[in-house]
Amino acid sequence: MKEWRRAEAVYREALQARKHYLKVKQVEGVGGEGGGTSEVEVKFKLHQCYVAMGQPNQAVNILQSIIAKNRTPRVSMALGRLYHQAGMERPAVAAYREVVRECPLALEAIRALLQLGVKPKEVQELTLEGLGGFVESGQLEWLGGWLAGQAALYNR
């Protein structure tokens, strides 16, 4: 627990230093945002600290503070899990859908969508949209059967 707390403090300092750096850059007239990914990574690590310390609300808050267009599939998946665990079905479904849009074979997200009651047909359409040419080539024949099996498992 102690290491997670220390890591949290270090990540908070990193975020503050980055904000200060960006302000100084703006004042000096140097252009560019510079490394949006690093802030996302630091906030993701901070979320991991909060989860490990049993503070899911803090974890959700830090992930929500990431601008939607900058969220990676990993961040969306983490948000989906936290919403799902908190019983917040609609936001969880939205987060998992975003993961599947960006990574059509994210089986964990697909399984979670089915658990949350999303129709198998909707999940299949969402998956196939992102796969394009792979479907025509016959490389994913297993996917339909897997989806049907998972849907049967989680059928409400």
Phi, psi and chi 1 to 4 in degrees:
 res  aa     phi    psi   chi1   chi2   chi3   chi4
   1 MET       -  -39.9 -177.5   67.1   97.3      -
   2 LYS   -62.1  -39.5 -172.5  175.3 -177.2 -179.1
   3 GLU   -65.9  -37.2  -64.2  -60.6  -45.4      -
   4 TRP   -64.7  -40.0  -71.8  112.5      -      -
   5 ARG   -64.7  -41.8  -71.3 -164.7 -164.5  -72.9
   6 ARG   -66.1  -40.9 -166.6  165.9   68.1 -169.3
   7 ALA   -62.2  -40.6      -      -      -      -
   8 GLU   -58.5  -45.7  174.8 -164.2    7.4      -
   9 ALA   -62.3  -41.3      -      -      -      -
  10 VAL   -65.8  -43.2  168.9      -      -      -
  11 TYR   -66.4  -38.0  -72.2  131.7      -      -
  12 ARG   -62.1  -43.0  -75.3 -107.3  173.2 -124.0
  13 GLU   -61.6  -40.9  -78.2  179.1   38.4      -
  14 ALA   -62.0  -41.6      -      -      -      -
  15 LEU   -64.5  -42.5  -76.0  175.2      -      -
  16 GLN   -64.6  -42.0  -70.0  -58.7  -30.0      -
  17 ALA   -63.3  -39.1      -      -      -      -
  18 ARG   -64.9  -44.3 -176.7  175.9 -171.9  -73.6
  19 LYS   -60.2  -44.1  -74.6  179.2 -173.9  174.9
  20 HIS   -62.3  -44.4  177.1   71.8      -      -
  21 TYR   -59.4  -44.4  169.7   74.2      -      -
  22 LEU   -65.9  -37.0  -69.8  175.1      -      -
  23 LYS   -64.6  -44.3  -78.1 -178.0 -175.6  175.5
  24 VAL   -62.5  -42.3  168.9      -      -      -
  25 LYS   -60.7  -41.2 -108.3  174.1   71.5  172.3
  26 GLN   -65.1  -44.0 -105.0 -178.2  -10.0      -
  27 VAL   -63.7  -39.5  168.9      -      -      -
  28 GLU   -76.8  -11.4  -68.1  175.3   -2.8      -
  29 GLY    84.6   14.6      -      -      -      -
  30 VAL   -79.6  128.0  178.7      -      -      -
  31 GLY   -80.8  170.6      -      -      -      -
  32 GLY    93.4  145.1      -      -      -      -
  33 GLU   -77.7  -44.0  158.0   67.1   20.3      -
  34 GLY    73.2   93.9      -      -      -      -
  35 GLY    69.3   58.3      -      -      -      -
  36 GLY   -61.5  -28.3      -      -      -      -
  37 THR   -65.7  -36.9  -49.3      -      -      -
  38 SER   -62.1  -38.7   64.7      -      -      -
  39 GLU   -65.3  -40.5 -178.1  177.9   -0.1      -
  40 VAL   -61.9  -44.7  171.7      -      -      -
  41 GLU   -63.4  -43.0  -77.5  -59.0  -51.5      -
  42 VAL   -64.0  -43.4  171.0      -      -      -
  43 LYS   -66.4  -34.7  -74.0 -177.1  176.7 -177.3
  44 PHE   -65.2  -44.2 -175.9   80.9      -      -
  45 LYS   -62.9  -38.9  -65.3  -72.6 -172.3 -175.5
  46 LEU   -62.4  -40.8 -157.8   46.7      -      -
  47 HIS   -59.1  -41.5  133.6  -90.6      -      -
  48 GLN   -62.2  -38.8  -71.7  177.5  -44.7      -
  49 CYS   -61.4  -46.9  -68.0      -      -      -
  50 TYR   -63.2  -40.5  -71.2  134.0      -      -
  51 VAL   -63.4  -45.0  167.8      -      -      -
  52 ALA   -64.1  -30.3      -      -      -      -
  53 MET   -88.9    4.2  -67.2 -172.2  -58.3      -
  54 GLY    74.9   33.2      -      -      -      -
  55 GLN  -120.1   70.5  -61.1  174.6   -0.4      -
  56 PRO   -63.8  -31.5   20.5  -28.6      -      -
  57 ASN   -65.0  -41.1  -69.7  -21.7      -      -
  58 GLN   -64.1  -39.7  -71.6  -74.9   83.2      -
  59 ALA   -62.3  -44.6      -      -      -      -
  60 VAL   -62.1  -45.9  167.6      -      -      -
  61 ASN   -59.6  -42.6  -70.0  -20.6      -      -
  62 ILE   -69.7  -36.8 -161.4   71.4      -      -
  63 LEU   -71.2  -36.5  -68.7  178.0      -      -
  64 GLN   -67.1  -23.4  -74.4  176.4  -25.3      -
  65 SER   -73.7   -9.5   73.2      -      -      -
  66 ILE   -80.6  128.0  -61.4  170.2      -      -
  67 ILE   -57.4  135.8  -61.2  168.1      -      -
  68 ALA   -52.7  -42.0      -      -      -      -
  69 LYS   -69.7  -17.7   69.2  176.9 -179.5  139.1
  70 ASN   -93.6   -4.3  -68.4  -18.6      -      -
  71 ARG   -72.9  130.9  -70.2 -178.5 -172.1  160.0
  72 THR   -86.4  165.1   63.4      -      -      -
  73 PRO   -56.6  -34.2  -27.4   35.2      -      -
  74 ARG   -64.2  -40.1 -175.4  166.5   76.9  155.9
  75 VAL   -68.2  -44.8  169.1      -      -      -
  76 SER   -61.5  -39.8  -64.2      -      -      -
  77 MET   -64.2  -43.0 -171.3   67.9 -169.1      -
  78 ALA   -63.6  -42.5      -      -      -      -
  79 LEU   -61.8  -44.8  -99.5  174.0      -      -
  80 GLY   -57.2  -45.3      -      -      -      -
  81 ARG   -61.3  -45.8  -85.4 -167.5 -149.4  111.9
  82 LEU   -64.3  -43.8  -71.1  166.3      -      -
  83 TYR   -61.3  -43.8  -70.7  143.2      -      -
  84 HIS   -60.2  -46.6 -163.0  164.3      -      -
  85 GLN   -64.0  -30.4  -70.8  167.6   -2.7      -
  86 ALA   -85.1   -2.1      -      -      -      -
  87 GLY    78.4   17.4      -      -      -      -
  88 MET   -94.3   86.5  -59.6  168.0   67.2      -
  89 GLU   -67.4  -46.2  -70.5 -171.4    7.9      -
  90 ARG   -60.8  -50.3  -79.2 -171.3 -179.6 -178.9
  91 PRO   -63.6  -33.8  -12.5   19.0      -      -
  92 ALA   -63.2  -45.9      -      -      -      -
  93 VAL   -60.3  -44.2  167.3      -      -      -
  94 ALA   -61.5  -42.5      -      -      -      -
  95 ALA   -66.6  -44.3      -      -      -      -
  96 TYR   -65.8  -37.1  -71.0  136.0      -      -
  97 ARG   -61.5  -40.5  -78.9 -175.4 -170.5 -155.1
  98 GLU   -62.0  -39.7 -171.1   55.7   38.1      -
  99 VAL   -61.6  -47.1  172.2      -      -      -
 100 VAL   -67.4  -34.6  174.9      -      -      -
 101 ARG   -59.5  -42.8  -96.5 -172.5 -143.8   97.8
 102 GLU   -84.2  -30.5  -67.7 -174.4   44.2      -
 103 CYS  -134.3   86.2  -59.7      -      -      -
 104 PRO   -59.4  -19.4  -18.2   26.4      -      -
 105 LEU  -106.2   27.0  -69.2  176.9      -      -
 106 ALA   -76.4   85.9      -      -      -      -
 107 LEU   -62.0  -33.9  -59.6 -179.4      -      -
 108 GLU   -64.5  -40.8 -172.0  177.6  -15.3      -
 109 ALA   -68.4  -39.6      -      -      -      -
 110 ILE   -62.4  -45.1  -68.4  170.2      -      -
 111 ARG   -61.1  -42.5 -175.7  177.9  -67.6  136.5
 112 ALA   -63.5  -40.7      -      -      -      -
 113 LEU   -60.2  -43.2  -75.2  169.6      -      -
 114 LEU   -66.0  -39.0  -66.3  169.0      -      -
 115 GLN   -60.2  -36.0  -84.8 -179.1  -35.9      -
 116 LEU   -82.9    4.3  -71.7  165.9      -      -
 117 GLY    91.6    9.4      -      -      -      -
 118 VAL   -69.0  136.4  176.0      -      -      -
 119 LYS   -61.9  136.8  -57.8 -101.3 -173.8  -76.6
 120 PRO   -55.1  -36.3  -22.9   30.0      -      -
 121 LYS   -62.2  -43.1 -176.6   81.5  171.2  153.2
 122 GLU   -62.6  -43.7  -73.3  178.8   51.6      -
 123 VAL   -64.0  -42.7  174.5      -      -      -
 124 GLN   -63.0  -42.9 -173.5  172.2   15.3      -
 125 GLU   -63.0  -42.6  -71.9  169.1    2.9      -
 126 LEU   -61.7  -41.9 -173.4   60.8      -      -
 127 THR   -67.5  -46.7  -56.5      -      -      -
 128 LEU   -66.9  -30.6  -64.4  178.9      -      -
 129 GLU   -56.3  -42.5  -81.6  175.5   22.9      -
 130 GLY   -82.9  -13.6      -      -      -      -
 131 LEU   -91.3  -26.6  -68.2  172.8      -      -
 132 GLY    48.8 -112.9      -      -      -      -
 133 GLY   -63.1  -22.9      -      -      -      -
 134 PHE   -65.2  -33.2  -73.2  105.3      -      -
 135 VAL   -67.2  -45.6  177.1      -      -      -
 136 GLU   -64.6  -31.1  -74.2   83.5   37.1      -
 137 SER   -77.1   -7.7   67.3      -      -      -
 138 GLY    78.4   12.2      -      -      -      -
 139 GLN   -77.1  -11.7  -65.2  176.6   -2.8      -
 140 LEU  -122.1   37.1  -62.8  170.8      -      -
 141 GLU   -62.3  -28.5  -66.5  172.8   -1.9      -
 142 TRP   -69.0  -24.2   59.3  -89.2      -      -
 143 LEU   -62.0  -42.6 -174.0   58.8      -      -
 144 GLY   -60.2  -44.7      -      -      -      -
 145 GLY   -65.4  -40.9      -      -      -      -
 146 TRP   -64.0  -44.4 -175.5   83.8      -      -
 147 LEU   -60.8  -43.3  -87.4  170.1      -      -
 148 ALA   -62.2  -42.1      -      -      -      -
 149 GLY   -63.9  -45.1      -      -      -      -
 150 GLN   -64.9  -39.7  -67.6  -63.0  -49.4      -
 151 ALA   -62.5  -40.6      -      -      -      -
 152 ALA   -64.2  -37.2      -      -      -      -
 153 LEU   -63.7  -42.3 -119.2  170.8      -      -
 154 TYR  -102.7   10.1  -61.3  114.1      -      -
 155 ASN   -60.6  126.5 -167.8    7.7      -      -
 156 ARG   -84.3      -  -70.8 -176.6  172.0 -169.3
